[in-house]
Amino acid sequence: MKCIVLAAGYATRLYPLTENFPKPLLDVKGKSILDWLLEDVKSTGMVDEAIIVSNHKFYNIFKDWTDKADNLSGAMKLTLLDDGSTDNDNRLGAVKDIAFAINKCQLIKECNEDEKNDGVLVLAGDNLLDFSIKGFLDFYKEKRATCIMRHFEPSLEKLQRTGVVEVNDYDKVISMEEKPAKPKSNWAVPPFYIYGKDDLPVIVNCVNDEEINLDALGGFIEWFCKKREVYAYEMPGKRYDIGNRESLEWIRENY
C-alpha cells in the first residue's frame, strides 16, 4: 500500500511559530509530528512508500528532513513532492493535493499492476494518534472498499464543526454530512482515509467539478460517500488535532 501525507498547509493559526516552518515538523517529545506518524505507518509492514506532499515555500525544509530520516528508510520508501503553492491564498487544497500525488506518482497504474498496492492511505500531517494505524489497514483489507475513521463525539458544538456519519450494523456509511447544524449521529470523522484502487480515478476526475467542496477533506468525502461504497472504522483510541498554540502545548505535555 501507498501512503499520502498531506503536509502542504500554512498553519496560519500557529503564526508566528509556523510562519517560516512547516507544522508537521514541529517537535513533540523529541520527534516531529511527521516522525511520530510515519514511524507507526512503517511499523505495520503494510506500506512500502510514503509520499509527503509539501508546498513550495517549505519544500527545502522538508527536503532536509527527508535526507536525515534514516529511521524511516529501508522497507518504506520516502517520496517528497512540491505542489507549487507559495502561500495560503494560492494553496491547492487537500483534495487537489491528493489528486496531484496520485498523478505525479502514477498510483493508478501502479495499483493496477501490483496486487500489493491495492489502495492508498491518506493522512493529515498535523494530527497524532494514540493507537496504531494497523487496525485501520486491517479493516480496509477486510472491507475491500474505501474506508474512513469515526470516533464518538458527545459535544454538539464539536459535531457542528466536523464531518458526521451514520453507519449500519456492518460499518457501512449510510450518510455523511460536513458541519451539520443538526447532526444525525455522534460519529465524528477525522482526516484519515484509505481509498481503494478503483476509487482513485474518481478523485482525479473530480478536481475540476465546481460543485464539490475540494478545499476540505470532509466536504469532499460527503460527496464521495454518495457516489461510492464507504466503510467507517471505529477508532480504538484518540486523535489529536494540532490546530493552535494551545493544542500544541497540550500535546507536548501529554502525548
C-alpha positions in Angstrom: 0.0 0.0 0.0 1.0 3.6 -0.6 0.6 6.4 1.9 0.0 10.1 1.1 0.7 12.5 3.8 -0.9 16.0 3.4 1.7 18.5 4.6 1.2 21.5 2.2 -0.8 23.7 4.6 0.4 27.0 6.0 -0.9 26.7 9.6 -1.8 30.4 9.9 -3.4 29.8 13.3 0.0 29.0 14.7 1.8 32.1 13.4 4.4 33.3 14.1 5.6 29.8 15.0 4.8 28.3 11.6 5.3 31.5 9.5 8.6 30.1 8.2 8.4 26.5 9.4 6.0 23.6 8.5 3.7 22.5 11.2 4.2 18.7 10.5 7.9 19.1 11.5 7.2 20.8 14.8 8.7 19.0 17.8 6.7 16.8 20.1 8.6 14.9 22.8 11.9 14.9 20.8 10.4 13.9 17.4 8.5 15.8 14.8 4.7 15.2 14.3 5.6 13.6 10.9 8.1 11.3 12.5 5.5 10.0 15.0 3.0 9.4 12.2 5.4 7.7 9.8 7.2 5.5 12.4 3.8 3.9 13.2 3.0 3.6 9.5 6.3 1.8 8.8 5.9 -0.5 11.8 2.8 -2.0 10.3 4.8 -3.6 7.5 1.9 -2.9 5.1 3.1 0.3 3.5 6.0 0.4 1.0 6.1 4.1 0.2 5.1 7.3 2.0 4.5 10.3 -0.3 4.8 13.6 1.5 3.0 16.5 -0.3 4.7 19.8 0.6 4.1 23.3 -0.6 6.9 25.2 -2.4 7.6 27.5 0.4 8.6 24.7 2.8 9.9 22.2 0.3 13.6 22.7 1.2 12.9 22.3 4.9 11.1 19.0 4.2 14.0 18.0 1.9 16.4 18.5 4.7 14.2 16.3 6.9 13.9 13.5 4.4 17.7 13.5 3.9 18.1 12.9 7.7 15.2 10.5 8.2 17.3 7.4 8.4 15.0 5.7 10.8 12.3 5.7 8.2 14.4 4.4 5.3 14.7 0.8 4.2 11.5 -1.1 3.7 9.4 2.1 3.3 10.4 4.5 0.6 10.1 8.2 1.2 9.0 10.5 -1.7 8.7 14.2 -1.3 6.5 16.3 -3.7 6.3 20.1 -4.2 2.7 21.1 -5.1 3.9 24.5 -6.3 1.9 26.7 -3.9 3.6 29.6 -2.1 1.1 30.9 0.4 -2.4 30.4 1.9 -4.0 32.3 -0.9 -2.8 30.0 -3.8 -2.7 26.7 -2.0 -4.2 23.8 -3.9 -6.3 22.4 -1.1 -6.4 18.9 0.3 -8.3 17.0 -2.4 -6.2 18.6 -5.3 -3.1 17.7 -3.4 -4.2 14.0 -3.2 -5.0 14.1 -6.9 -1.6 15.7 -7.6 0.2 12.9 -5.7 -1.9 10.2 -7.5 -0.9 11.6 -10.9 2.7 12.5 -10.1 3.5 9.1 -8.7 1.3 7.2 -11.2 -0.5 5.5 -8.4 -3.5 4.3 -10.6 -1.1 2.5 -12.9 1.0 1.1 -10.1 -2.0 -0.1 -8.1 -3.4 -1.9 -11.2 -0.1 -3.6 -11.9 0.9 -4.6 -8.4 -1.5 -6.5 -6.2 0.4 -5.4 -3.1 -0.5 -1.8 -3.8 -4.3 -2.1 -3.8 -5.1 1.1 -2.0 -3.8 4.5 -0.8 -3.7 5.6 2.9 -4.2 9.3 3.3 -3.1 11.0 6.5 -3.2 14.6 7.6 0.3 15.6 8.6 -0.7 17.7 11.6 -2.6 15.0 13.6 -1.4 12.4 16.0 -3.0 9.2 17.2 -2.6 7.3 20.5 -3.2 4.0 18.7 -1.6 2.2 15.8 -2.8 2.7 12.2 -2.5 -1.0 11.7 -6.1 -1.8 12.8 -7.4 0.7 10.2 -5.3 -1.1 7.5 -6.6 -4.5 8.6 -10.2 -3.1 8.5 -9.6 -2.0 4.9 -8.3 -5.4 3.9 -11.5 -6.9 5.3 -13.9 -4.5 3.7 -12.1 -4.2 0.3 -13.6 -0.7 -0.2 -12.7 2.9 0.6 -12.7 3.4 4.4 -12.8 6.4 6.7 -12.4 6.6 10.5 -15.0 7.6 13.1 -15.0 8.4 16.8 -17.8 9.0 19.3 -18.2 12.7 20.0 -20.6 13.7 22.7 -20.3 17.5 22.1 -22.9 19.1 19.8 -20.6 22.1 19.3 -17.7 19.9 18.1 -20.0 17.8 15.9 -21.2 21.0 14.2 -17.6 21.8 13.3 -16.7 18.5 11.7 -18.0 15.7 9.4 -20.6 13.4 10.9 -21.6 9.9 9.6 -24.3 7.4 10.1 -23.4 3.7 9.7 -25.3 0.5 9.6 -24.5 -2.7 11.6 -21.8 -3.6 9.1 -19.9 -0.3 9.5 -21.1 0.8 6.1 -21.6 4.6 5.7 -25.3 5.4 5.0 -25.0 9.2 5.3 -22.2 11.7 5.7 -22.6 15.4 6.4 -19.9 18.1 6.8 -20.5 20.6 9.7 -24.2 19.8 10.2 -26.5 22.1 12.1 -28.4 19.1 13.4 -26.1 16.1 13.5 -27.7 12.7 12.8 -25.3 10.8 15.0 -22.4 11.2 17.3 -19.9 9.7 14.9 -17.3 12.4 14.0 -14.9 11.9 11.1 -11.2 12.7 11.5 -8.9 13.3 8.4 -7.6 9.7 7.9 -8.7 7.7 4.8 -7.9 4.7 2.7 -9.1 4.9 -0.9 -9.4 1.7 -2.8 -7.6 1.5 -6.1 -10.9 1.5 -8.1 -11.8 4.9 -6.4 -8.5 6.7 -7.3 -9.8 7.7 -10.7 -12.9 9.3 -9.0 -10.6 11.6 -7.1 -8.5 12.6 -10.1 -11.5 13.2 -12.3 -13.4 15.3 -9.8 -10.9 18.1 -9.3 -12.5 20.4 -11.9 -16.0 19.9 -10.6 -17.0 23.3 -9.1 -20.0 21.8 -7.3 -17.7 19.8 -4.9 -16.0 21.3 -1.9 -12.4 20.5 -2.7 -10.8 22.6 -0.1 -11.9 20.5 2.8 -11.5 16.7 3.0 -14.7 16.5 5.0 -16.7 18.2 2.3 -15.2 16.0 -0.4 -15.9 12.8 1.5 -19.5 13.9 2.0 -19.8 14.0 -1.8 -17.8 10.8 -2.3 -20.0 8.7 0.1 -23.0 9.4 -2.2 -21.1 8.0 -5.2 -19.1 5.1 -3.8 -19.2 2.4 -1.2 -17.5 3.6 2.0 -17.0 1.9 5.4 -16.2 3.6 8.7 -13.6 2.2 11.2 -14.3 2.9 14.8 -11.2 4.3 16.4 -9.8 2.3 19.3 -8.3 5.4 20.8 -7.9 9.2 20.4 -6.6 11.5 17.8 -5.1 14.9 18.5 -5.6 17.8 16.0 -2.8 20.3 16.5 -4.6 23.4 15.2 -3.4 26.2 17.5 -0.8 27.1 20.1 -2.9 25.8 23.0 -3.3 22.3 21.4 0.4 22.2 20.5 1.4 22.9 24.1 -1.1 20.4 25.4 0.2 17.6 23.1 3.8 18.4 24.0 3.0 17.9 27.7 0.7 14.9 27.5 1.5 12.8 24.4 
